[in-house]
Amino acid sequence: MKDKKENRDKEGMRLNQYIASCGICSRREADRMIEAGRVRVDGSAASQGMRVTDSQEITLDGKRLGGARSKVVVAYYKPVGVTCTARDPHAGRTLAEAFSFPVRLTYAGRLDRDSEGLLLMTNDGDLIDAVMRGSNGHEKEYIVRVRSRIADADLEHFRKGVYLKDLGVTTRPCRVERLGDHTFSITLTQGLNRQIRRMCKAVGNEVRRLKRIRIMNVELKNMKPGEQRILKGEELRELYELAGR
């Protein structure tokens, strides 16, 4: 067993996994960076599938990457008006400006600028992949307030699935609960672009407020906009278990 472990250590890890473990991005995004020629290993252009070790010089856009760090996951309450991007000349305020942590973290599942609520921030690229992969069917729960009174028939339509003409897809069946004339909770297992806003538009309504209150087992609870907390103990263990990690 010891010899096998030593052999694995000498072989290193796949380059996309190494980049993800540095908290840069997910493995799929790392593959795209490698394909685009942005990654070099010991001065030479990297190739898909190659294996690397910490003893090698690995650079992204000319900047050297550090070794794999200890994994950390942070629950963050993203306020309205914050754009989930590092750089955007048209964004009033970016996530990089609003969120601060001693090591570089990336979001696992974005929220649009006009939405608020729970973001998971982490340097674990494998966890980001697991949370964001729609085929895994992980639950995300939202509280929604709309412009006009939402009809019972519309809520039932949401439960069964809504055809989104501009995307050419029908949403998956989901859980929906009425909270008031203009408010409801909805639990999705997929992450289409601006999905809830598109669903409401499809039934002739408009989202006024959209707040994500849960991702898998992690809940926003009584956090306030801009607050953050490090996940630990049973909550963190259960998150990894649900993510299949």
C-alpha positions as CSV (number, residue, x, y, z in Angstrom):
1,M,0.0,0.0,0.0
2,K,2.8,2.4,0.8
3,D,4.5,1.8,-2.5
4,K,1.3,2.5,-4.4
5,K,0.8,5.8,-2.5
6,E,4.4,6.8,-3.2
7,N,3.9,6.1,-6.9
8,R,0.7,8.3,-6.9
9,D,2.6,11.1,-5.2
10,K,5.3,10.9,-7.9
11,E,2.8,10.9,-10.7
12,G,1.1,14.0,-9.3
13,M,-2.5,15.0,-10.2
14,R,-4.2,16.0,-13.4
15,L,-3.5,19.6,-14.4
16,N,-7.2,20.6,-14.4
17,Q,-7.6,19.2,-10.9
18,Y,-4.5,20.9,-9.7
19,I,-5.7,24.3,-11.0
20,A,-9.1,23.7,-9.3
21,S,-7.5,22.8,-6.0
22,C,-5.7,26.2,-6.0
23,G,-9.1,27.8,-5.8
24,I,-8.9,29.4,-9.2
25,C,-11.9,27.9,-10.9
26,S,-13.7,24.6,-11.6
27,R,-12.1,21.7,-13.5
28,R,-14.2,22.4,-16.6
29,E,-13.1,26.1,-16.6
30,A,-9.5,24.9,-16.1
31,D,-9.8,22.7,-19.2
32,R,-10.9,25.7,-21.2
33,M,-8.0,27.8,-19.9
34,I,-5.6,25.0,-20.9
35,E,-7.2,24.7,-24.3
36,A,-6.9,28.5,-24.8
37,G,-3.1,28.2,-24.1
38,R,-3.3,30.3,-21.0
39,V,-1.5,27.7,-18.8
40,R,2.2,26.7,-19.0
41,V,4.1,24.1,-17.1
42,D,7.8,24.6,-16.6
43,G,7.7,27.2,-19.3
44,S,6.1,25.1,-22.0
45,A,2.5,25.2,-23.2
46,A,0.3,22.8,-21.1
47,S,-1.7,20.0,-22.7
48,Q,-5.0,18.4,-21.7
49,G,-4.7,15.4,-19.4
50,M,-1.1,16.0,-18.3
51,R,-0.2,15.4,-14.7
52,V,1.8,17.8,-12.5
53,T,3.3,18.1,-9.0
54,D,4.0,21.0,-6.6
55,S,7.7,20.9,-7.6
56,Q,6.8,22.1,-11.1
57,E,6.3,25.8,-12.1
58,I,2.7,26.1,-13.2
59,T,1.5,29.5,-14.5
60,L,-1.8,31.0,-15.6
61,D,-1.5,34.1,-17.8
62,G,2.1,34.4,-16.7
63,K,1.4,34.3,-12.9
64,R,2.6,31.3,-10.9
65,L,0.0,29.2,-9.1
66,G,0.6,28.1,-5.5
67,G,0.1,24.5,-4.3
68,A,-3.3,23.1,-3.3
69,R,-4.6,24.8,-0.2
70,S,-6.6,23.7,2.7
71,K,-10.3,23.7,1.6
72,V,-12.6,26.3,3.0
73,V,-16.3,26.9,2.4
74,V,-18.0,30.2,3.4
75,A,-21.7,31.1,3.4
76,Y,-22.2,34.7,2.2
77,Y,-25.3,36.9,1.9
78,K,-24.9,38.6,-1.4
79,P,-26.7,42.0,-1.3
80,V,-28.8,43.4,-4.2
81,G,-26.6,45.3,-6.6
82,V,-23.5,43.1,-6.4
83,T,-22.5,41.5,-9.7
84,C,-21.0,38.0,-9.5
85,T,-17.8,38.7,-11.4
86,A,-14.3,39.7,-10.6
87,R,-14.0,42.4,-13.3
88,D,-16.8,44.1,-15.2
89,P,-16.5,47.8,-16.3
90,H,-20.3,48.0,-16.5
91,A,-20.9,46.6,-13.0
92,G,-21.7,49.1,-10.2
93,R,-20.2,46.9,-7.6
94,T,-18.5,43.5,-8.2
95,L,-18.4,40.5,-5.9
96,A,-14.6,40.9,-5.7
97,E,-15.2,44.4,-4.2
98,A,-18.0,43.3,-1.8
99,F,-16.6,40.0,-0.5
100,S,-13.3,39.8,1.4
101,F,-11.5,36.7,2.7
102,P,-7.9,35.9,3.5
103,V,-7.6,33.4,0.6
104,R,-9.1,33.6,-2.8
105,L,-12.5,32.0,-3.0
106,T,-14.9,31.5,-5.9
107,Y,-18.7,31.2,-5.9
108,A,-20.4,27.9,-6.5
109,G,-23.7,28.9,-8.2
110,R,-24.1,32.6,-9.1
111,L,-26.9,35.1,-8.4
112,D,-27.7,37.9,-10.8
113,R,-27.1,41.5,-9.8
114,D,-30.7,42.2,-8.8
115,S,-31.1,39.1,-6.7
116,E,-29.9,38.6,-3.1
117,G,-29.2,35.8,-0.7
118,L,-27.0,32.8,-0.2
119,L,-23.8,32.2,-2.1
120,L,-21.3,29.4,-1.3
121,M,-17.8,30.7,-1.6
122,T,-15.0,28.2,-1.7
123,N,-11.5,27.3,-3.0
124,D,-12.5,23.7,-3.6
125,G,-12.9,23.4,-7.4
126,D,-14.3,19.8,-7.1
127,L,-17.1,21.1,-4.8
128,I,-17.8,23.9,-7.2
129,D,-18.2,21.4,-10.0
130,A,-20.5,19.2,-7.9
131,V,-22.8,22.0,-6.8
132,M,-23.1,23.7,-10.2
133,R,-23.6,20.5,-12.3
134,G,-27.3,20.6,-13.1
135,S,-27.5,16.8,-13.6
136,N,-26.7,16.3,-9.9
137,G,-30.2,17.8,-9.0
138,H,-29.0,19.6,-5.9
139,E,-31.8,21.7,-4.3
140,K,-31.7,25.5,-4.2
141,E,-34.6,27.3,-2.4
142,Y,-35.8,30.9,-3.0
143,I,-38.4,33.4,-1.7
144,V,-40.0,35.3,-4.6
145,R,-42.1,38.4,-4.6
146,V,-43.9,39.3,-7.9
147,R,-45.5,42.5,-9.2
148,S,-49.1,41.1,-9.6
149,R,-51.0,38.6,-7.5
150,I,-49.8,35.1,-8.4
151,A,-52.6,32.8,-9.4
152,D,-52.9,29.3,-8.0
153,A,-52.9,28.0,-11.6
154,D,-49.6,29.7,-12.2
155,L,-48.0,28.1,-9.1
156,E,-49.3,24.7,-10.3
157,H,-47.8,25.5,-13.7
158,F,-44.4,26.1,-12.0
159,R,-44.7,22.8,-10.1
160,K,-45.2,20.8,-13.3
161,G,-42.7,22.7,-15.4
162,V,-42.8,25.8,-17.6
163,Y,-41.7,25.9,-21.3
164,L,-39.2,28.7,-21.7
165,K,-39.5,29.7,-25.3
166,D,-36.3,31.8,-25.5
167,L,-34.2,28.9,-24.1
168,G,-36.2,26.2,-25.9
169,V,-36.5,24.0,-22.7
170,T,-39.1,23.0,-20.2
171,T,-38.1,23.5,-16.5
172,R,-38.0,20.5,-14.2
173,P,-40.9,19.9,-11.8
174,C,-40.3,21.7,-8.6
175,R,-41.7,22.4,-5.1
176,V,-43.7,25.6,-4.8
177,E,-45.5,27.0,-1.7
178,R,-47.7,30.1,-1.5
179,L,-46.6,32.5,1.2
180,G,-48.9,35.4,0.3
181,D,-50.8,37.0,-2.6
182,H,-47.6,38.2,-4.2
183,T,-45.0,35.9,-2.6
184,F,-44.1,32.2,-2.8
185,S,-41.2,29.9,-2.1
186,I,-39.7,27.7,-4.9
187,T,-37.2,24.9,-4.7
188,L,-35.3,24.2,-7.9
189,T,-33.0,21.3,-8.9
190,Q,-31.5,23.0,-12.0
191,G,-29.8,26.3,-12.7
192,L,-30.9,27.8,-16.0
193,N,-29.9,31.4,-16.6
194,R,-32.3,33.7,-14.8
195,Q,-34.7,30.7,-14.5
196,I,-37.2,32.1,-11.9
197,R,-37.5,35.4,-13.7
198,R,-38.1,33.7,-17.0
199,M,-40.7,31.4,-15.4
200,C,-42.6,34.4,-14.0
201,K,-42.4,36.2,-17.3
202,A,-43.8,33.1,-19.0
203,V,-47.1,33.4,-16.9
204,G,-47.3,37.2,-17.5
205,N,-45.8,38.3,-14.2
206,E,-42.6,40.1,-13.1
207,V,-40.2,39.4,-10.2
208,R,-39.9,42.3,-7.8
209,R,-37.6,40.6,-5.2
210,L,-35.7,37.3,-5.4
211,K,-33.9,35.9,-2.4
212,R,-32.0,32.6,-2.2
213,I,-32.4,31.1,1.3
214,R,-30.9,27.6,0.9
215,I,-28.4,25.7,-1.1
216,M,-28.6,21.9,-0.4
217,N,-28.4,21.7,3.4
218,V,-26.9,25.2,3.9
219,E,-29.4,27.8,5.0
220,L,-29.2,31.6,5.0
221,K,-31.2,31.8,8.3
222,N,-30.9,35.1,10.1
223,M,-27.8,36.4,8.2
224,K,-27.9,40.0,7.0
225,P,-26.8,41.4,3.6
226,G,-23.0,41.4,3.4
227,E,-22.5,38.9,6.3
228,Q,-20.5,35.7,6.0
229,R,-19.8,32.6,8.1
230,I,-17.3,29.7,7.7
231,L,-19.0,26.3,7.4
232,K,-17.8,23.8,10.0
233,G,-18.6,20.5,11.7
234,E,-21.8,18.6,10.8
235,E,-23.0,21.3,8.4
236,L,-19.8,21.1,6.3
237,R,-19.7,17.3,6.5
238,E,-23.3,17.0,5.3
239,L,-22.6,19.4,2.4
240,Y,-19.7,17.3,1.1
241,E,-21.8,14.1,1.6
242,L,-24.7,15.6,-0.5
243,A,-22.2,16.8,-3.1
244,G,-20.8,13.2,-3.4
245,R,-17.4,14.4,-2.3
